[in-house]
Amino acid sequence: MKDKSKPNTLPVESVSQIDSAPESNAEARISENPLHKLQTRLAELETENNDLRKELRIAEIVFDSQDGMLVTDSNSIILRVNRAFTQLTGYNAEEVIGHQPRVFFTKLHNEAFYENIRNSLKKNGFWQGAIQDRRKNGIVYVERLNISSVRSVDGFISHYVASFTDITREKEVADKIQSLAYYDPLTNLPNRRLFNDKMEKVLDLLNRKKMSGALLFIDIDNFKTLNDTLGHDMGDLLLTLIAVRLVDCLRDYDTVARLGGDEFVVILEDLDIDRDKARHQTQAVAYKIIKALKEKYRLGNHDYHNTSSIGITLFHTANTPVNELLKQADVAMYASKVAGRDCLRFFDPEMQTSIIENNKLKADLMAALSENQFKLYFQLQVAKDLKAVGAEVLLRWEHPKRGLVSPMEFIPLAEQTKLILPIGQWVMETACTQLKLWAEDPQTQHLQLAVNISAHQFHETDFVEQICELLSRYTIKPNRLKLELTETLLLEKVDDTINKMNELKNIGVSFSMDDFGTGYSSLAYLSRLPFDQLKIDQSFVRNIDVKPADALIVQTIIGMANNLGMNVIAEGVETEEQRAFLEIHGCPAFQGYLFGKPVPIEQFESLLKQSYDFTDE
Protein backbone atom coordinates (compact mmCIF):
# COMPACT_ATOMS: atom_id res chain seq x y z
CA MET A 1 0.00 0.00 0.00
CA LYS A 2 1.25 3.39 -0.98
CA ASP A 3 2.14 6.19 1.41
CA LYS A 4 -0.38 8.94 0.63
CA SER A 5 1.28 11.48 2.92
CA LYS A 6 4.07 12.23 0.38
CA PRO A 7 3.30 13.79 -2.98
CA ASN A 8 4.51 12.26 -6.19
CA THR A 9 7.60 14.35 -7.11
CA LEU A 10 10.47 14.02 -9.54
CA PRO A 11 13.94 15.53 -9.47
CA VAL A 12 14.31 19.03 -10.82
CA GLU A 13 16.40 17.80 -13.67
CA SER A 14 13.66 15.41 -14.73
CA VAL A 15 11.06 18.16 -14.73
CA SER A 16 13.24 20.31 -16.91
CA GLN A 17 13.68 17.52 -19.36
CA ILE A 18 9.97 16.89 -19.50
CA ASP A 19 9.15 20.64 -20.03
CA SER A 20 11.69 21.27 -22.80
CA ALA A 21 11.40 18.24 -24.86
CA PRO A 22 7.91 18.84 -26.19
CA GLU A 23 8.78 22.54 -27.18
CA SER A 24 11.89 21.60 -29.10
CA ASN A 25 10.04 18.92 -30.90
CA ALA A 26 7.29 21.37 -31.81
CA GLU A 27 9.72 23.89 -33.31
CA ALA A 28 11.39 21.20 -35.25
CA ARG A 29 8.09 19.99 -36.55
CA ILE A 30 7.07 23.57 -37.57
CA SER A 31 10.38 24.38 -39.31
CA GLU A 32 10.09 21.19 -41.27
CA ASN A 33 6.52 21.99 -42.22
CA PRO A 34 6.39 22.84 -46.02
CA LEU A 35 3.66 25.39 -45.43
CA HIS A 36 5.81 27.24 -42.95
CA LYS A 37 8.70 27.22 -45.39
CA LEU A 38 6.45 28.69 -48.04
CA GLN A 39 5.21 31.42 -45.72
CA THR A 40 8.77 32.32 -44.73
CA ARG A 41 9.87 32.53 -48.35
CA LEU A 42 6.88 34.69 -49.21
CA ALA A 43 7.84 37.09 -46.43
CA GLU A 44 11.39 37.26 -47.76
CA LEU A 45 10.14 37.90 -51.28
CA GLU A 46 7.88 40.64 -50.00
CA THR A 47 10.87 42.34 -48.39
CA GLU A 48 12.93 41.95 -51.57
CA ASN A 49 10.06 43.32 -53.66
CA ASN A 50 9.77 46.34 -51.40
CA ASP A 51 13.49 46.98 -51.81
CA LEU A 52 13.23 46.48 -55.55
CA ARG A 53 10.26 48.82 -55.78
CA LYS A 54 12.25 51.45 -53.89
CA GLU A 55 15.19 51.01 -56.28
CA LEU A 56 12.89 51.15 -59.28
CA ARG A 57 11.24 54.27 -57.91
CA ILE A 58 14.62 55.89 -57.44
CA ALA A 59 15.61 54.85 -60.98
CA GLU A 60 12.38 56.33 -62.34
CA ILE A 61 13.02 59.58 -60.49
CA VAL A 62 16.59 59.72 -61.83
CA PHE A 63 15.48 58.83 -65.35
CA ASP A 64 12.79 61.49 -65.21
CA SER A 65 15.24 64.25 -64.16
CA GLN A 66 15.82 67.63 -65.82
CA ASP A 67 18.79 66.14 -67.68
CA GLY A 68 18.15 64.41 -70.97
CA MET A 69 18.80 60.68 -70.71
CA LEU A 70 18.93 57.73 -73.07
CA VAL A 71 19.82 54.05 -72.79
CA THR A 72 21.27 52.02 -75.65
CA ASP A 73 22.26 48.42 -76.06
CA SER A 74 25.84 47.33 -76.69
CA ASN A 75 25.46 48.21 -80.39
CA SER A 76 24.38 51.77 -79.53
CA ILE A 77 20.77 51.12 -80.54
CA ILE A 78 18.53 53.43 -78.49
CA LEU A 79 16.25 51.49 -76.14
CA ARG A 80 14.75 54.23 -74.02
CA VAL A 81 14.72 58.02 -73.60
CA ASN A 82 13.19 60.25 -70.95
CA ARG A 83 10.89 63.27 -71.23
CA ALA A 84 13.75 65.73 -70.80
CA PHE A 85 15.39 64.15 -73.84
CA THR A 86 12.34 65.02 -75.95
CA GLN A 87 12.20 68.56 -74.54
CA LEU A 88 15.87 69.18 -75.29
CA THR A 89 16.15 67.53 -78.72
CA GLY A 90 12.62 67.81 -80.11
CA TYR A 91 12.53 64.07 -80.88
CA ASN A 92 9.91 61.89 -79.19
CA ALA A 93 10.65 58.31 -78.13
CA GLU A 94 9.04 56.65 -81.17
CA GLU A 95 11.28 58.63 -83.53
CA VAL A 96 14.57 57.54 -82.02
CA ILE A 97 14.07 54.15 -80.34
CA GLY A 98 15.63 51.52 -82.57
CA HIS A 99 18.06 54.03 -84.10
CA GLN A 100 21.64 55.00 -83.27
CA PRO A 101 22.43 58.49 -81.87
CA ARG A 102 24.05 59.43 -85.21
CA VAL A 103 20.79 61.12 -86.07
CA PHE A 104 21.89 63.98 -83.78
CA PHE A 105 25.44 64.30 -85.12
CA THR A 106 26.72 67.44 -86.85
CA LYS A 107 29.64 67.90 -89.21
CA LEU A 108 31.32 70.07 -86.61
CA HIS A 109 33.06 67.01 -85.15
CA ASN A 110 35.10 64.64 -87.28
CA GLU A 111 35.11 60.86 -87.04
CA ALA A 112 38.24 60.92 -84.90
CA PHE A 113 36.29 62.83 -82.24
CA TYR A 114 33.65 60.08 -81.97
CA GLU A 115 36.31 57.34 -82.13
CA ASN A 116 37.94 58.91 -79.10
CA ILE A 117 34.61 58.63 -77.21
CA ARG A 118 34.28 54.94 -78.09
CA ASN A 119 37.84 54.19 -77.02
CA SER A 120 37.33 55.96 -73.69
CA LEU A 121 34.18 53.94 -72.99
CA LYS A 122 35.97 50.67 -73.71
CA LYS A 123 39.02 51.55 -71.67
CA ASN A 124 37.62 53.58 -68.77
CA GLY A 125 33.92 52.78 -68.79
CA PHE A 126 32.89 56.42 -69.16
CA TRP A 127 33.34 59.61 -71.20
CA GLN A 128 32.38 63.18 -70.44
CA GLY A 129 32.80 66.47 -72.24
CA ALA A 130 31.17 69.16 -74.37
CA ILE A 131 29.71 68.22 -77.72
CA GLN A 132 27.66 69.96 -80.40
CA ASP A 133 24.51 68.13 -81.51
CA ARG A 134 21.57 69.01 -83.72
CA ARG A 135 17.95 69.37 -82.60
CA LYS A 136 15.09 68.06 -84.69
CA ASN A 137 14.49 71.60 -86.05
CA GLY A 138 18.07 71.69 -87.34
CA ILE A 139 19.45 74.11 -84.76
CA VAL A 140 22.88 73.19 -83.44
CA TYR A 141 23.35 73.45 -79.69
CA VAL A 142 26.11 72.70 -77.19
CA GLU A 143 25.58 70.04 -74.54
CA ARG A 144 27.56 68.68 -71.62
CA LEU A 145 27.43 64.90 -72.14
CA ASN A 146 28.19 62.04 -69.73
CA ILE A 147 28.23 58.44 -71.01
CA SER A 148 28.74 55.33 -68.87
CA SER A 149 29.02 51.71 -69.99
CA VAL A 150 27.10 48.96 -68.11
CA ARG A 151 28.63 45.48 -67.93
CA SER A 152 26.84 42.17 -67.37
CA VAL A 153 27.88 39.58 -64.79
CA ASP A 154 30.15 37.96 -67.36
CA GLY A 155 32.04 41.23 -67.84
CA PHE A 156 30.77 42.20 -71.30
CA ILE A 157 29.22 45.60 -72.10
CA SER A 158 25.46 45.20 -72.21
CA HIS A 159 24.24 48.82 -72.25
CA TYR A 160 25.28 52.44 -72.42
CA VAL A 161 23.60 55.16 -70.33
CA ALA A 162 23.98 58.79 -71.37
CA SER A 163 22.84 62.00 -69.69
CA PHE A 164 23.20 65.50 -71.08
CA THR A 165 22.31 69.16 -70.41
CA ASP A 166 22.04 72.12 -72.78
CA ILE A 167 24.96 74.50 -72.06
CA THR A 168 24.63 76.68 -75.18
CA ARG A 169 23.98 79.87 -73.21
CA GLU A 170 26.65 78.97 -70.69
CA LYS A 171 29.11 78.35 -73.57
CA GLU A 172 28.19 81.65 -75.22
CA VAL A 173 28.84 83.51 -71.97
CA ALA A 174 32.15 81.67 -71.50
CA ASP A 175 33.17 82.44 -75.09
CA LYS A 176 32.25 86.10 -74.57
CA ILE A 177 34.35 86.27 -71.43
CA GLN A 178 37.19 84.57 -73.27
CA SER A 179 36.86 87.02 -76.14
CA LEU A 180 36.85 90.04 -73.85
CA ALA A 181 39.89 88.67 -72.05
CA TYR A 182 41.96 88.05 -75.16
CA TYR A 183 40.48 90.02 -78.07
CA ASP A 184 39.92 93.68 -78.86
CA PRO A 185 36.12 94.19 -79.03
CA LEU A 186 36.32 96.79 -81.82
CA THR A 187 38.59 95.07 -84.35
CA ASN A 188 38.37 91.48 -83.04
CA LEU A 189 42.17 91.36 -83.18
CA PRO A 190 44.19 89.87 -80.32
CA ASN A 191 44.62 92.36 -77.48
CA ARG A 192 47.73 93.10 -75.41
CA ARG A 193 47.24 90.02 -73.20
CA LEU A 194 47.00 87.57 -76.10
CA PHE A 195 49.85 89.40 -77.85
CA ASN A 196 52.09 88.80 -74.82
CA ASP A 197 51.14 85.11 -74.76
CA LYS A 198 51.89 84.77 -78.47
CA MET A 199 55.25 86.52 -78.14
CA GLU A 200 56.26 84.20 -75.31
CA LYS A 201 55.50 81.18 -77.50
CA VAL A 202 57.40 82.63 -80.47
CA LEU A 203 60.43 83.34 -78.29
CA ASP A 204 60.26 79.79 -76.96
CA LEU A 205 60.41 78.46 -80.52
CA LEU A 206 63.40 80.57 -81.55
CA ASN A 207 66.20 78.31 -80.41
CA ARG A 208 64.41 75.04 -81.11
CA LYS A 209 63.54 75.95 -84.71
CA LYS A 210 66.62 78.10 -85.40
CA MET A 211 64.58 80.98 -86.72
CA SER A 212 64.40 84.75 -86.38
CA GLY A 213 61.44 86.96 -85.63
CA ALA A 214 60.43 90.60 -85.96
CA LEU A 215 58.13 92.89 -84.03
CA LEU A 216 56.52 95.83 -85.85
CA PHE A 217 54.96 98.70 -83.91
CA ILE A 218 52.48 100.59 -86.12
CA ASP A 219 51.03 103.99 -85.24
CA ILE A 220 48.43 105.77 -87.37
CA ASP A 221 49.50 109.31 -88.31
CA ASN A 222 47.18 112.20 -87.39
CA PHE A 223 44.54 109.88 -85.96
CA LYS A 224 43.56 112.42 -83.29
CA THR A 225 42.86 115.00 -86.00
CA LEU A 226 40.48 112.55 -87.70
CA ASN A 227 38.62 111.97 -84.42
CA ASP A 228 38.37 115.73 -83.80
CA THR A 229 37.15 116.57 -87.31
CA LEU A 230 34.94 113.61 -88.34
CA GLY A 231 34.10 112.22 -84.91
CA HIS A 232 34.94 109.09 -82.94
CA ASP A 233 32.51 106.92 -84.93
CA MET A 234 34.53 107.55 -88.09
CA GLY A 235 37.71 106.98 -86.10
CA ASP A 236 36.43 103.58 -84.95
CA LEU A 237 35.42 102.71 -88.51
CA LEU A 238 38.91 103.57 -89.73
CA LEU A 239 40.48 101.31 -87.11
CA THR A 240 38.33 98.35 -88.18
CA LEU A 241 39.26 98.91 -91.85
CA ILE A 242 42.95 99.17 -90.93
CA ALA A 243 42.69 95.89 -89.01
CA VAL A 244 41.34 94.12 -92.10
CA ARG A 245 44.14 95.51 -94.29
CA LEU A 246 46.81 94.49 -91.81
CA VAL A 247 45.54 90.91 -91.68
CA ASP A 248 45.51 90.78 -95.50
CA CYS A 249 49.19 91.82 -95.57
CA LEU A 250 50.36 88.90 -93.42
CA ARG A 251 50.85 85.16 -93.67
CA ASP A 252 48.39 82.88 -91.88
CA TYR A 253 50.79 82.16 -89.02
CA ASP A 254 51.83 85.79 -88.43
CA THR A 255 50.00 87.78 -85.78
CA VAL A 256 48.55 91.29 -85.71
CA ALA A 257 47.21 92.74 -82.45
CA ARG A 258 45.74 96.04 -81.33
CA LEU A 259 47.32 97.39 -78.15
CA GLY A 260 44.84 100.26 -77.83
CA GLY A 261 44.00 103.58 -79.47
CA ASP A 262 45.60 103.71 -82.91
CA GLU A 263 48.51 101.42 -82.00
CA PHE A 264 48.91 98.03 -83.68
CA VAL A 265 51.69 95.45 -83.45
CA VAL A 266 52.66 92.69 -85.85
CA ILE A 267 54.66 89.57 -84.99
CA LEU A 268 56.54 88.03 -87.90
CA GLU A 269 57.90 84.57 -87.11
CA ASP A 270 59.87 81.95 -88.98
CA LEU A 271 62.19 84.50 -90.58
CA ASP A 272 65.66 83.59 -91.82
CA ILE A 273 68.26 83.02 -89.10
CA ASP A 274 70.65 85.29 -91.02
CA ARG A 275 70.12 88.83 -89.70
CA ASP A 276 70.48 90.62 -93.04
CA LYS A 277 68.05 88.26 -94.77
CA ALA A 278 65.58 88.59 -91.90
CA ARG A 279 65.86 92.38 -92.17
CA HIS A 280 65.04 92.29 -95.88
CA GLN A 281 62.09 89.94 -95.31
CA THR A 282 60.72 92.22 -92.60
CA GLN A 283 61.27 95.35 -94.66
CA ALA A 284 59.29 93.88 -97.54
CA VAL A 285 56.31 93.20 -95.26
CA ALA A 286 56.56 96.66 -93.65
CA TYR A 287 56.52 98.45 -97.01
CA LYS A 288 53.56 96.31 -98.05
CA ILE A 289 51.73 97.48 -94.91
CA ILE A 290 52.61 101.13 -95.51
CA LYS A 291 51.31 100.90 -99.08
CA ALA A 292 48.09 99.14 -98.03
CA LEU A 293 47.32 101.65 -95.27
CA LYS A 294 47.77 104.58 -97.70
CA GLU A 295 45.00 103.40 -100.00
CA LYS A 296 41.79 105.45 -99.91
CA TYR A 297 39.22 104.73 -97.18
CA ARG A 298 35.51 105.42 -97.44
CA LEU A 299 34.33 106.78 -94.10
CA GLY A 300 30.62 107.49 -94.36
CA ASN A 301 30.37 110.25 -96.93
CA HIS A 302 34.08 111.05 -96.76
CA ASP A 303 37.04 109.81 -98.79
CA TYR A 304 40.00 109.63 -96.45
CA HIS A 305 43.71 109.01 -96.99
CA ASN A 306 45.88 107.80 -94.17
CA THR A 307 49.57 107.22 -93.46
CA SER A 308 51.37 105.24 -90.79
CA SER A 309 54.70 105.19 -88.98
CA ILE A 310 56.35 101.83 -88.27
CA GLY A 311 59.07 100.91 -85.80
CA ILE A 312 60.75 97.51 -86.10
CA THR A 313 62.95 95.38 -83.88
CA LEU A 314 64.43 92.01 -84.90
CA PHE A 315 65.01 89.20 -82.41
CA HIS A 316 67.11 86.05 -82.78
CA THR A 317 67.19 84.61 -79.27
CA ALA A 318 64.80 84.27 -76.36
CA ASN A 319 67.06 86.30 -74.09
CA THR A 320 65.21 89.62 -74.47
CA PRO A 321 61.92 89.94 -72.52
CA VAL A 322 58.72 90.75 -74.41
CA ASN A 323 58.30 94.14 -72.74
CA GLU A 324 61.82 95.13 -73.74
CA LEU A 325 61.23 94.17 -77.39
CA LEU A 326 58.03 96.18 -77.34
CA LYS A 327 59.91 99.20 -75.99
CA GLN A 328 62.51 98.85 -78.73
CA ALA A 329 59.85 98.75 -81.46
CA ASP A 330 58.11 101.74 -79.84
CA VAL A 331 61.37 103.71 -79.79
CA ALA A 332 61.93 102.90 -83.47
CA MET A 333 58.36 103.99 -84.26
CA TYR A 334 58.99 107.32 -82.53
CA ALA A 335 62.11 107.75 -84.69
CA SER A 336 59.90 107.11 -87.72
CA LYS A 337 57.57 109.91 -86.59
CA VAL A 338 60.48 112.29 -86.15
CA ALA A 339 61.77 111.38 -89.62
CA GLY A 340 58.58 112.73 -91.16
CA ARG A 341 56.01 109.94 -90.72
CA ASP A 342 54.77 107.57 -93.42
CA CYS A 343 58.00 105.60 -93.14
CA LEU A 344 59.71 102.84 -91.14
CA ARG A 345 62.75 102.64 -88.91
CA PHE A 346 64.62 99.67 -87.44
CA PHE A 347 65.63 99.84 -83.81
CA ASP A 348 69.18 100.95 -83.11
CA PRO A 349 70.70 101.09 -79.60
CA GLU A 350 71.56 104.74 -80.21
CA MET A 351 67.83 105.43 -80.36
CA GLN A 352 67.55 104.23 -76.78
CA THR A 353 70.25 106.69 -75.76
CA SER A 354 68.31 109.44 -77.49
CA ILE A 355 65.13 108.47 -75.61
CA ILE A 356 66.98 108.56 -72.28
CA GLU A 357 68.31 112.03 -73.11
CA ASN A 358 64.84 113.09 -74.19
CA ASN A 359 63.37 111.94 -70.86
CA LYS A 360 66.08 113.85 -69.01
CA LEU A 361 65.27 116.95 -71.05
CA LYS A 362 61.58 116.47 -70.24
CA ALA A 363 62.35 116.44 -66.53
CA ASP A 364 64.48 119.58 -66.91
CA LEU A 365 61.72 121.26 -68.89
CA MET A 366 59.23 120.65 -66.09
CA ALA A 367 61.58 122.39 -63.68
CA ALA A 368 62.41 125.27 -66.02
CA LEU A 369 59.14 127.14 -65.51
CA SER A 370 59.21 127.08 -61.71
CA GLU A 371 62.89 128.04 -61.66
CA ASN A 372 62.46 131.03 -64.04
CA GLN A 373 64.76 129.62 -66.72
CA PHE A 374 62.61 130.88 -69.61
CA LYS A 375 63.31 134.26 -71.20
CA LEU A 376 61.58 136.27 -73.89
CA TYR A 377 63.70 137.53 -76.78
CA PHE A 378 62.43 140.28 -79.09
CA GLN A 379 63.00 140.55 -82.84
CA LEU A 380 62.34 143.88 -84.49
CA GLN A 381 59.64 144.39 -87.11
CA VAL A 382 59.91 147.49 -89.33
CA ALA A 383 57.86 149.24 -91.99
CA LYS A 384 59.20 149.85 -95.50
CA ASP A 385 60.37 153.30 -94.38
CA LEU A 386 62.47 151.43 -91.76
CA LYS A 387 60.49 152.80 -88.83
CA ALA A 388 59.94 150.37 -85.95
CA VAL A 389 56.38 149.07 -85.75
CA GLY A 390 56.81 146.35 -83.17
CA ALA A 391 58.46 143.02 -82.47
CA GLU A 392 57.85 139.30 -82.37
CA VAL A 393 58.46 137.70 -78.98
CA LEU A 394 60.43 134.45 -79.14
CA LEU A 395 60.78 131.99 -76.28
CA ARG A 396 64.26 131.03 -75.12
CA TRP A 397 65.33 128.49 -72.50
CA GLU A 398 68.50 129.30 -70.60
CA HIS A 399 69.41 125.89 -69.15
CA PRO A 400 71.68 126.13 -66.05
CA LYS A 401 74.11 123.53 -67.46
CA ARG A 402 73.48 123.37 -71.22
CA GLY A 403 73.10 127.08 -71.83
CA LEU A 404 70.60 128.17 -74.48
CA VAL A 405 68.49 125.21 -75.63
CA SER A 406 67.22 125.46 -79.20
CA PRO A 407 63.44 126.01 -79.50
CA MET A 408 63.48 123.34 -82.21
CA GLU A 409 64.49 120.92 -79.46
CA PHE A 410 62.23 121.86 -76.58
CA ILE A 411 59.08 123.31 -78.18
CA PRO A 412 58.02 119.95 -79.74
CA LEU A 413 58.68 118.32 -76.36
CA ALA A 414 56.56 120.94 -74.62
CA GLU A 415 53.78 120.26 -77.13
CA GLN A 416 53.92 116.50 -76.52
CA THR A 417 53.83 116.84 -72.74
CA LYS A 418 51.20 119.63 -72.74
CA LEU A 419 53.68 121.77 -70.81
CA ILE A 420 53.09 124.22 -73.63
CA LEU A 421 49.92 125.31 -71.79
CA PRO A 422 51.56 126.75 -68.64
CA ILE A 423 54.53 127.91 -70.71
CA GLY A 424 52.20 129.65 -73.17
CA GLN A 425 50.38 131.33 -70.30
CA TRP A 426 53.71 132.61 -68.93
CA VAL A 427 54.65 133.97 -72.39
CA MET A 428 51.34 135.84 -72.68
CA GLU A 429 51.64 137.36 -69.19
CA THR A 430 55.25 138.42 -69.80
CA ALA A 431 54.36 139.94 -73.18
CA CYS A 432 51.44 141.85 -71.64
CA THR A 433 53.71 143.12 -68.88
CA GLN A 434 56.04 144.52 -71.54
CA LEU A 435 53.19 146.10 -73.49
CA LYS A 436 52.05 147.79 -70.28
CA LEU A 437 55.55 149.26 -69.78
CA TRP A 438 55.72 150.46 -73.39
CA ALA A 439 52.26 152.03 -73.11
CA GLU A 440 53.58 154.31 -70.37
CA ASP A 441 56.33 155.71 -72.63
CA PRO A 442 55.26 158.03 -75.48
CA GLN A 443 58.16 156.80 -77.62
CA THR A 444 57.13 153.11 -77.45
CA GLN A 445 53.39 153.21 -76.83
CA HIS A 446 52.65 152.56 -80.51
CA LEU A 447 54.67 149.32 -80.69
CA GLN A 448 52.83 146.07 -81.30
CA LEU A 449 53.89 142.67 -79.97
CA ALA A 450 53.34 139.47 -81.99
CA VAL A 451 52.95 136.31 -79.84
CA ASN A 452 52.98 132.78 -81.25
CA ILE A 453 50.06 130.64 -80.08
CA SER A 454 50.20 126.84 -80.07
CA ALA A 455 47.30 124.68 -81.19
CA HIS A 456 46.91 123.20 -77.68
CA GLN A 457 46.77 126.71 -76.25
CA PHE A 458 44.36 128.13 -78.81
CA HIS A 459 41.91 125.22 -78.53
CA GLU A 460 41.57 125.55 -74.78
CA THR A 461 37.85 126.14 -74.17
CA ASP A 462 38.48 129.35 -72.24
CA PHE A 463 41.21 130.78 -74.49
CA VAL A 464 39.20 133.89 -75.38
CA GLU A 465 38.44 134.53 -71.72
CA GLN A 466 42.14 134.16 -70.86
CA ILE A 467 43.13 136.85 -73.38
CA CYS A 468 40.35 139.21 -72.31
CA GLU A 469 41.32 138.83 -68.66
CA LEU A 470 44.98 139.67 -69.41
CA LEU A 471 44.06 142.74 -71.46
CA SER A 472 41.82 143.94 -68.65
CA ARG A 473 44.28 143.22 -65.87
CA TYR A 474 47.17 145.04 -67.59
CA THR A 475 44.91 147.75 -69.12
CA ILE A 476 46.42 147.22 -72.55
CA LYS A 477 44.99 148.46 -75.83
CA PRO A 478 43.90 145.25 -77.63
CA ASN A 479 45.28 146.48 -80.96
CA ARG A 480 48.81 146.34 -79.48
CA LEU A 481 48.54 142.55 -79.25
CA LYS A 482 48.95 140.41 -82.38
CA LEU A 483 48.47 136.65 -82.20
CA GLU A 484 50.36 134.49 -84.70
CA LEU A 485 48.68 131.22 -85.72
CA THR A 486 50.19 128.46 -87.88
CA GLU A 487 48.50 126.77 -90.80
CA THR A 488 48.63 123.44 -88.92
CA LEU A 489 46.48 124.93 -86.18
CA LEU A 490 43.88 125.93 -88.76
CA LEU A 491 43.40 122.32 -89.88
CA GLU A 492 41.85 121.46 -86.52
CA LYS A 493 38.34 122.54 -85.58
CA VAL A 494 37.98 125.17 -88.28
CA ASP A 495 34.61 126.51 -87.10
CA ASP A 496 35.86 126.81 -83.52
CA THR A 497 38.94 128.65 -84.78
CA ILE A 498 36.88 131.13 -86.78
CA ASN A 499 34.53 131.82 -83.86
CA LYS A 500 37.37 132.49 -81.43
CA MET A 501 39.19 134.72 -83.90
CA ASN A 502 36.05 136.79 -84.52
CA GLU A 503 35.41 137.20 -80.78
CA LEU A 504 38.90 138.58 -80.23
CA LYS A 505 38.89 140.71 -83.39
CA ASN A 506 35.70 142.35 -82.18
CA ILE A 507 37.61 143.78 -79.21
CA GLY A 508 40.61 144.84 -81.31
CA VAL A 509 43.11 141.95 -81.16
CA SER A 510 44.76 141.28 -84.54
CA PHE A 511 45.89 138.02 -86.15
CA SER A 512 48.79 137.04 -88.38
CA MET A 513 49.11 133.74 -90.24
CA ASP A 514 52.60 132.48 -89.53
CA ASP A 515 54.75 130.67 -92.15
CA PHE A 516 52.19 131.29 -94.88
CA GLY A 517 52.74 129.20 -98.00
CA THR A 518 54.30 126.16 -96.35
CA GLY A 519 50.98 124.36 -95.79
CA TYR A 520 48.51 122.91 -98.29
CA SER A 521 45.11 123.90 -97.00
CA SER A 522 45.30 127.60 -96.27
CA LEU A 523 43.89 128.72 -99.62
CA ALA A 524 40.71 126.75 -98.95
CA TYR A 525 40.08 128.54 -95.65
CA LEU A 526 41.75 131.89 -96.23
CA SER A 527 38.64 133.73 -97.29
CA ARG A 528 36.79 132.48 -94.20
CA LEU A 529 39.49 133.23 -91.65
CA PRO A 530 39.58 136.80 -90.30
CA PHE A 531 43.33 137.40 -90.55
CA ASP A 532 44.81 140.89 -90.55
CA GLN A 533 48.21 139.83 -91.84
CA LEU A 534 50.02 137.10 -93.77
CA LYS A 535 53.62 136.37 -92.84
CA ILE A 536 55.71 135.18 -95.80
CA ASP A 537 57.83 132.22 -94.67
CA GLN A 538 61.58 132.78 -94.56
CA SER A 539 62.21 129.73 -96.79
CA PHE A 540 60.73 131.67 -99.73
CA VAL A 541 62.40 134.97 -98.81
CA ARG A 542 65.81 133.30 -98.55
CA ASN A 543 65.65 132.09 -102.15
CA ILE A 544 64.12 135.15 -103.80
CA ASP A 545 67.24 135.93 -105.80
CA VAL A 546 68.21 132.30 -106.60
CA LYS A 547 64.97 130.46 -107.32
CA PRO A 548 62.53 132.07 -109.75
CA ALA A 549 59.72 129.85 -108.44
CA ASP A 550 60.13 131.20 -104.90
CA ALA A 551 60.23 134.76 -106.19
CA LEU A 552 56.95 134.11 -108.01
CA ILE A 553 55.40 132.60 -104.86
CA VAL A 554 56.34 135.72 -102.87
CA GLN A 555 54.75 137.99 -105.47
CA THR A 556 51.62 135.81 -105.51
CA ILE A 557 51.26 135.95 -101.71
CA ILE A 558 51.62 139.74 -101.72
CA GLY A 559 49.03 140.09 -104.47
CA MET A 560 46.64 137.68 -102.75
CA ALA A 561 46.92 139.57 -99.46
CA ASN A 562 46.24 142.91 -101.16
CA ASN A 563 43.16 141.50 -102.90
CA LEU A 564 41.83 140.13 -99.59
CA GLY A 565 42.50 143.40 -97.78
CA MET A 566 45.26 141.93 -95.60
CA ASN A 567 48.60 143.29 -94.55
CA VAL A 568 51.84 141.40 -95.34
CA ILE A 569 55.12 140.98 -93.50
CA ALA A 570 58.15 139.03 -94.71
CA GLU A 571 60.34 137.19 -92.20
CA GLY A 572 63.93 136.07 -92.66
CA VAL A 573 65.06 139.20 -94.52
CA GLU A 574 68.85 139.09 -94.33
CA THR A 575 70.12 141.10 -97.31
CA GLU A 576 69.45 144.47 -98.81
CA GLU A 577 68.68 142.76 -102.14
CA GLN A 578 65.88 140.76 -100.54
CA ARG A 579 64.44 143.85 -98.88
CA ALA A 580 64.55 145.82 -102.13
CA PHE A 581 62.78 143.04 -104.05
CA LEU A 582 60.06 142.84 -101.43
CA GLU A 583 59.57 146.60 -101.37
CA ILE A 584 59.36 146.80 -105.15
CA HIS A 585 56.63 144.18 -105.18
CA GLY A 586 54.56 145.87 -102.51
CA CYS A 587 55.56 144.21 -99.23
CA PRO A 588 55.02 146.84 -96.50
CA ALA A 589 56.82 145.28 -93.49
CA PHE A 590 59.94 143.23 -92.75
CA GLN A 591 61.56 141.13 -90.07
CA GLY A 592 64.98 139.50 -90.13
CA TYR A 593 68.67 139.69 -89.32
CA LEU A 594 69.09 142.68 -91.64
CA PHE A 595 67.26 144.72 -88.98
CA GLY A 596 68.20 142.81 -85.85
CA LYS A 597 68.49 139.37 -84.28
CA PRO A 598 66.22 138.18 -81.49
CA VAL A 599 67.68 139.67 -78.29
CA PRO A 600 66.69 140.21 -74.63
CA ILE A 601 64.54 143.26 -73.88
CA GLU A 602 67.44 145.42 -72.69
CA GLN A 603 69.35 144.95 -75.96
CA PHE A 604 66.18 145.37 -77.99
CA GLU A 605 65.35 148.72 -76.45
CA SER A 606 68.96 149.83 -76.85
CA LEU A 607 68.74 148.91 -80.56
CA LEU A 608 65.59 150.98 -80.89
CA LYS A 609 67.21 154.07 -79.38
CA GLN A 610 70.35 153.77 -81.51
CA SER A 611 69.02 152.94 -84.94
CA TYR A 612 65.26 153.34 -85.38
CA ASP A 613 62.70 156.09 -85.07
CA PHE A 614 59.86 155.84 -82.57
CA THR A 615 57.35 157.44 -84.90
CA ASP A 616 53.70 156.42 -84.64
CA GLU A 617 52.29 154.06 -87.24
Buried (B, 14 or more C-beta within 10 A) or exposed (E): EEEEEEEEEEEEEEEEEEEEEEEEEEEEEEEEEEEEEEEEEEEEEEEEEEEEEEEEEEEEEEBEEEBBBBBBEBEBEBEBBBBBBBEBBBBEBEBBBEBEBEBBBEEEBEEEEBEEBEEBBEEEEEBBEEBBBBBBEEEEBBBBBBBBBBEEEEEEBEBBBBBBBBBEEEBEEEEEEEEEEBBBEEBBBBBBEBBBEBBEEBBEBBEEEEBBBBBBBBBBBBBEBBBBBBEEEBBEBBBEBBBEBBBEBBEEEBBBBBBEEBBBBBBBBBBBEEEEEBBEBBBEBBBBBBEBBBEEBEBEEEEBEBBBBBBBBBBBEBEBEBEEBBBBBBBBBBBBBEEEBBBBBBBBEEBBEBBEEBEEBBEBBBEBBEEEBBBBBBBBBBBEEEBBBBBBBBBBBBBEEEEEBEBEEBBEBBBEEEBBBBBBBBBBBBBBBBBBBBBEEEBBBBBBBBBBBBBBBBBBEEBBEBBBEBBEEBEBEBBBBBBBBBBBBBBBBBEBBBEBBEBBBEEEBBBBBBBBBBBEEBEEBBEEBBBBBBBBBBBBBBBBBEEEEBBEBBBEBBEBBEEEEBBBBBBBBBBEEBBEBBBEBEBBBBBBEBBBEBBBBEBBBEBBEEEBEBEEE
